[in-house]
Amino acid sequence: MGTHVHLLIKEETEALGKIMKRIGVRYVYWYNRKYERSGHLFQDRYKSEPVDDDGYFMTVLRYIHQNPRKSGLC
């Protein structure tokens, strides 16, 4: 899936916004150095949804694992 990524992250002591910022900054730095480029890499802000119960957790987990197969990557 070259255009996006799905993450299931448990928020504990650090806010999700800070976690995503740290991941994004490090990835963009690595990507720009690897491909000898500069500037922005991502078009939009990330989207997030809280997972409040076990049933929804299992639905999200299944979706993440089945997504590459359903899109024909596996």
C-alpha positions, 0 to 999 in steps of 0.5 A, a space after each residue: 500500500 504505497 499511498 497510505 498506512 493503517 496503524 493501531 496505536 494504544 495511547 498511554 502517556 503521550 498524546 496521539 498527536 505527538 506520537 504521529 508528529 514524531 513518526 511523521 518527522 522522522 519518516 519524512 527526514 529519512 525519505 527526503 535523504 534517501 531520495 535526495 529531495 526536500 519539502 513536504 511529503 504528506 498531503 493531509 493531516 492524519 485521520 484517527 478514530 477512538 477504539 473504545 470496545 473489544 468488538 470494534 477493536 477486533 473489527 479494526 484489527 481484521 480490516 487492517 490485516 485483510 486490507 492488502 489482500 482485498 486490494 490485490 497486493 497479496 
